[in-house]
Amino acid sequence: MSVIGEHPRTPRPPDDFRTTIARPGGGRSAADRTDGVRTTRPAGAGARAAKGAGAAARATRAAGAAAATRARRRVIKPKPAPPPPPRKERREARQSTVARSVRRLRQAWTDGGRLRPPGYYGLLSTIVVLNLVGLVMILSSSSVEALANYGSSWLFFKRQLTWMTLGFIALTVTSRIDYRIFRRYVLPALAVSSFLLLLVLVPGVGVNVNGSTRWLGVGSARFQPSELAKLALLLYGADLLARRAAHVGDWRVVLRPVFLVFCFFGGLVMLQPDMGTTITMAILTGSILFVGGIRMRHMATVFATSAVVGTFLAFAEPYRRARMMSFIDPFDHYKEGGYQVAQSLIALGSGGWTGVGLGAGRAKWMFLPNAHTDFIFAIIGEELGLVGCALVLFLFGALAVLGVRATMRAPDRFGQLVAAGITGWIVGQAIINVGAVTGALPVTGVPLPFVSFGGSALLFTMCASGVLLNIARQGR
């Protein structure tokens, strides 16, 4: 309460507020005019806000100045030119198609010599021993005929040694080159084989020996196109079955083209005539089809058809019919076609367990025809006995086992089919030869692989063996 007579006290404003007297016409804004009195912010809060804004501005200006300084100091270097390609790539770019093919072959050669599993060495050893046995037995079985007809006992031995050397060179090359590269040359191989098989039938071009026109060449430098046709047929069938694996159940897509090519090649070979080689082609084709997964009813149909046609062809010619009749009892038909088989059986029986001794056989003294070619197994039985025959059969059995092993462990389907075809080719041909020599099968004129005398036959068999070695080397 106020005391009477005293003026009432005016409330004292807070310490942080100031009162400013407004001057007339001071130019203040309407917001600042409130009955001539203006209220301002506290002094402490405004100072702190101004100080913070100034610090932020200074920091922004400092950052901008630093960025500008860094931009002035940074030197923009031009991007360096790309280095030139290596010398190897420049050389490859300049190479022609032939040079690139040679380079790929060299690379395949290098890759092929890296891995050598135990099965590879077993297969190689078997092939080498068979060749050495054949070389020795050719010298023993051909010495008399060579001396009587050519004046030198070493003639056939030297020729066989030459062909064997070429065969080992071919085996080395094909065993070092990746077998898959041969898929590129299937069609050229078919074309060349067809042309040569037709060329050998041209009168005056093909060389006729003992009533058969099977060779091309002059003198001792002869070439048998049917051996190349075996290899071409093998590669074609394996390549086709590998590419059309998904349609193996459709005989029109897989079985029919392979069978037609076989019939074409077999027909040309039969015109020479050479039924033994045709049978060998049938065996290797059947091996490929069986391993390739052709249905059994289709295989049975093909087998039955081939058997009927083969029987008809066997009795169509008089000399084949005589061989078939003498096969039943060669001594009963001794003068009608059984003479060769009868002499072969006599030689085998004369050898006994251990033979009469190397070089001491009597059948080669003009008693047994073709003693160094188709009937060399009889000379082995006579001079080395049952032990020598068992050794040769054991080597072919080992080759069959190792070939089947390489087939099962091949890295891909094409390798499996090729290995199966080569194994069937070599082992089947050996069975036909040994069966004819022992009287178990009719005589077809098929040589014993690696052992019998023969140039182109040995060369292409060694080529096929090299491919088999390459597959065995890359096996799983």
Buried (B, 14 or more C-beta within 10 A) or exposed (E): EEEEEEEEEEEEEEEEEEEEEBEEEEEEEEEBEEEEEBEEEEEEEEEEEEEEEEEEEEEEEEEEEEEEEEEEEEEEEEEEEEEEEEEEEEEEEEEEEEEEEEEBBEEBBEEBEEEEBEBBBBBBEBBEBBBEBBBBBBBBBBBBBBEEEEEEBBBBBEBBBEBBEBBBBBBBBBBBBBBBBBBEEBEEBBEBBBEBBEEBEEEEEBBEEEEEBBBBEEEEEBBBBBBBBBBBBBBBBBBBBBEBBEEBEEBEEBBEBBBEBBEBBBEBBBEBBBBBBBBBBBBBBBBBBEBBEBBEEBBEEBBEEBEEBBEEBBEEEEEBEBBBBBBEEBEEBBEEBBBBBBBBBBBBEBBEEEBBEBEEBBBBEEBBBBBBBBBBBBBBBBBBBBEBBBBBBEBBBBBBBBBBBBBEBBEEBBBBBBBBBBBBBBBBBBBBBBBBBBBEBBBBBBBBBBBBBBBBBBBBBBBBBBBBBBBBBBBE
